[in-house]
Amino acid sequence: MSLDIIFEDDYLLCVSKPNNVLVHHAYHSRNVADEDSLLQIIKNETDLKVYPIHRLDRKTSGIILLAKEKEYVSKFQELFTNNQIQKTYFGVVRGFSPDVKTIDSSVKGRDANVHKDALTALKTLANITLNIPVKPYDSSRYSLVQLSPKTGRMHQLRVHMNKISHPLIGDAKYGDKNHDTMYADNFGWKNLFLHAGKLEFTHPFTSEKQSLKANFPEDWLALFSEFKWKNPLN
């Protein structure tokens, strides 16, 4: 696997994580022998030991920040906790989503009994109707959405899109299996269509303004071509 490095300086390494790659293995993970985590891939290709600043789900692709020293992590994490970093994700969802919408709905935390406040801003960029039946309809409708999470809860975007009845395509946990099967059968696209596309922030050590972008994976580029949708990162 070839590592896509977006930005690097003395403090920070920013890379684009592929779909279906864990950022790091959990302690005593049974998968350690079967697959390399992102941290292991980085170590193998650059010989750098880096420290994750934030999370991305295994199935989500896109931009992730990693500190080069453990003591740098907290300074970067303050950007997230103080809402001083602008995160922009892109998703493909079932149905025609609202033009704009603020989703203010609590999400279960890592402790499943505790709900935490969660806020997401949604903007619809494009939509399409396909003459491909998906039960119970004779055709199928989809939207390209831009999602800006204002909080950082686990699975927040996936849960929020499900809550407004526009689940993300390829989301086995919160999505719609019938539509996921249609995408796989007709186009060969089996990954989750959720991509962390942009991060914008002021570097806490250099004070430089950073606007970082992670290119879309191949499935996305094929979808843009098939649906004649404009690539929002171009």
matplotlib code that plots the C-alpha trace (Angstrom):
import matplotlib.pyplot as plt

x = [0.0, 1.4, 1.1, -0.5, 1.3, -0.6, 1.5, 4.6, 6.6, 8.7, 5.5, 2.9, 2.3, -0.9, -1.9, -4.9, -6.2, -7.6, -11.0, -11.0, -7.8, -7.6, -5.7, -4.2, -4.9, -6.7, -4.7, -4.6, -6.5, -6.9, -6.4, -2.8, -1.4, -3.8, -3.5, -1.3, -2.8, -2.2, 0.5, 2.2, 2.0, 3.6, 6.3, 7.1, 7.2, 8.8, 10.3, 8.3, 6.6, 3.6, 0.7, -2.9, -4.4, -8.0, -10.0, -11.4, -13.5, -12.0, -14.4, -14.0, -11.4, -9.6, -7.5, -6.0, -3.5, -0.7, 1.9, 5.6, 6.1, 3.7, 4.0, 2.7, -0.6, -2.5, -1.7, -3.3, -6.2, -7.0, -8.0, -10.7, -11.9, -12.1, -13.8, -10.8, -10.6, -12.9, -13.7, -15.4, -16.6, -18.4, -20.9, -23.3, -26.7, -30.0, -32.7, -32.9, -31.5, -32.4, -30.6, -29.3, -30.0, -28.5, -28.8, -28.9, -29.3, -27.5, -25.3, -24.4, -20.8, -18.3, -20.3, -23.5, -25.7, -24.5, -25.9, -23.8, -24.8, -23.9, -24.2, -23.7, -24.2, -25.4, -25.3, -26.5, -24.3, -25.9, -28.5, -29.5, -32.3, -31.2, -33.5, -32.4, -35.0, -34.4, -37.2, -39.9, -39.3, -38.9, -36.0, -33.4, -32.4, -29.1, -27.5, -24.0, -23.7, -21.1, -21.0, -19.4, -19.4, -19.3, -18.8, -16.7, -18.8, -18.2, -20.0, -21.6, -22.1, -23.2, -25.8, -27.0, -27.6, -29.5, -31.6, -32.8, -33.6, -30.7, -28.2, -24.8, -24.2, -22.0, -22.7, -23.4, -24.2, -26.5, -27.3, -29.7, -28.6, -30.8, -29.1, -25.6, -26.3, -27.4, -24.2, -22.1, -24.0, -24.3, -21.1, -18.7, -18.6, -18.5, -16.8, -18.5, -19.1, -17.9, -14.7, -12.9, -12.0, -10.7, -9.2, -8.6, -6.8, -4.1, -1.0, -0.5, 3.3, 4.0, 0.8, 0.5, -2.9, -3.4, -6.0, -5.4, -7.2, -7.3, -8.1, -11.0, -10.5, -11.0, -14.7, -15.5, -13.8, -15.7, -19.0, -18.4, -17.8, -20.8, -23.2, -21.7, -21.2, -18.6, -15.7, -16.1, -12.4, -11.3]
y = [0.0, 3.4, 6.1, 9.3, 12.1, 15.4, 17.6, 17.2, 19.4, 19.0, 18.5, 17.0, 14.3, 14.5, 11.5, 10.2, 7.0, 4.4, 2.7, -0.4, 0.4, 0.8, 3.8, 1.5, -1.9, -2.2, -3.7, -7.5, -7.1, -10.4, -8.7, -7.7, -10.7, -10.3, -6.7, -3.6, -0.6, 2.9, 3.5, 0.3, 1.3, 4.7, 3.0, 0.6, 3.3, 6.2, 4.7, 7.3, 6.5, 8.8, 9.5, 9.9, 13.3, 12.4, 9.4, 8.1, 4.9, 2.0, 2.2, 6.0, 7.3, 10.6, 13.1, 12.4, 14.2, 12.5, 14.1, 13.3, 13.4, 12.3, 15.7, 17.5, 15.6, 17.7, 21.0, 19.8, 18.1, 21.5, 22.6, 20.0, 20.5, 24.3, 24.0, 25.8, 23.3, 23.1, 19.5, 18.9, 15.4, 14.2, 11.5, 9.7, 9.1, 7.4, 9.7, 13.5, 15.1, 18.7, 21.5, 22.6, 21.3, 21.4, 18.1, 18.6, 15.1, 13.3, 10.3, 7.3, 7.5, 4.7, 3.9, 2.8, 4.0, 7.6, 10.0, 13.1, 16.2, 16.2, 18.8, 18.4, 20.9, 19.4, 20.9, 19.0, 19.4, 17.2, 14.5, 11.8, 9.4, 6.1, 3.8, 0.9, -0.6, -1.0, -2.5, -1.3, 1.3, 1.1, 3.6, 4.8, 8.3, 9.5, 12.7, 14.0, 15.8, 18.0, 17.4, 19.6, 18.1, 20.7, 18.0, 14.8, 11.9, 8.3, 7.4, 10.9, 11.5, 7.9, 8.1, 11.5, 10.6, 7.5, 9.7, 12.0, 8.9, 9.5, 6.8, 6.7, 4.2, 1.3, 1.7, -1.8, -0.8, 2.2, 2.1, 0.4, -3.1, -3.0, 0.1, -1.1, -4.4, -2.4, -0.4, -3.5, -5.5, -2.8, -0.8, -2.9, -0.3, -1.9, 0.7, 3.2, 6.5, 8.8, 10.7, 13.2, 15.7, 18.9, 20.2, 23.9, 25.3, 27.5, 25.5, 25.7, 25.7, 27.7, 29.9, 29.2, 28.8, 25.3, 24.2, 20.5, 18.3, 14.5, 13.3, 10.9, 7.1, 5.3, 4.3, 8.0, 9.1, 6.3, 7.5, 11.1, 10.0, 7.6, 10.1, 13.2, 14.9, 17.5, 16.6, 19.0, 19.0, 20.2]
z = [0.0, -1.0, 1.6, 0.6, 2.5, 2.4, 4.7, 6.9, 9.2, 12.4, 14.5, 12.2, 9.6, 7.7, 5.5, 3.7, 5.3, 2.8, 3.4, 5.6, 7.4, 11.2, 12.6, 15.2, 16.7, 20.0, 22.7, 22.3, 19.0, 17.2, 13.9, 14.5, 12.6, 9.7, 8.7, 9.1, 10.9, 9.5, 12.2, 11.1, 7.4, 8.2, 10.3, 7.5, 4.7, 6.6, 9.7, 11.7, 15.0, 15.1, 17.5, 16.4, 17.2, 16.4, 15.1, 11.8, 11.6, 9.9, 7.0, 6.5, 4.1, 4.2, 6.1, 9.5, 11.6, 13.5, 15.8, 15.5, 19.3, 22.1, 23.8, 20.7, 20.7, 23.4, 21.7, 18.5, 20.3, 21.8, 18.3, 18.3, 21.8, 21.4, 18.0, 16.3, 13.4, 10.5, 9.4, 6.1, 5.1, 2.0, 1.8, -0.7, 0.9, 0.0, -1.3, -1.9, 1.2, 2.3, 0.6, 4.0, 7.5, 11.0, 12.7, 16.5, 18.0, 20.7, 19.9, 22.1, 23.3, 23.8, 26.9, 25.1, 28.0, 27.8, 25.1, 24.2, 22.4, 18.7, 16.0, 12.2, 9.4, 6.1, 2.6, -0.4, -3.5, -6.1, -6.6, -9.1, -10.0, -11.4, -13.4, -11.2, -9.0, -5.3, -3.2, -2.9, -5.7, -9.4, -9.4, -6.8, -5.7, -4.2, -3.0, -2.6, 0.7, 2.5, 6.2, 8.8, 12.3, 15.1, 17.7, 17.5, 18.7, 17.7, 14.4, 14.6, 10.9, 10.2, 13.0, 12.1, 8.4, 9.5, 11.9, 9.1, 6.9, 4.5, 5.5, 3.9, 1.1, 2.2, 5.9, 7.0, 10.6, 10.1, 6.4, 4.0, 2.9, -0.3, -1.6, -0.6, -2.5, -5.6, -5.6, -5.3, -7.9, -10.5, -10.1, -8.0, -5.2, -1.8, 0.4, 2.8, 0.9, 3.7, 3.1, 5.4, 2.7, 4.3, 7.5, 8.1, 11.2, 12.5, 13.3, 17.1, 16.9, 13.8, 13.7, 10.0, 8.5, 7.1, 4.5, 3.9, 1.4, 0.9, -2.6, -3.1, -3.4, -6.7, -6.0, -5.5, -8.7, -10.6, -9.0, -10.0, -13.6, -13.7, -12.1, -13.8, -10.5, -10.0, -7.7, -4.8, -4.0, -7.4]

ax = plt.figure().add_subplot(projection="3d")
ax.plot(x, y, z, "-o")
ax.set_aspect("equal")
plt.show()
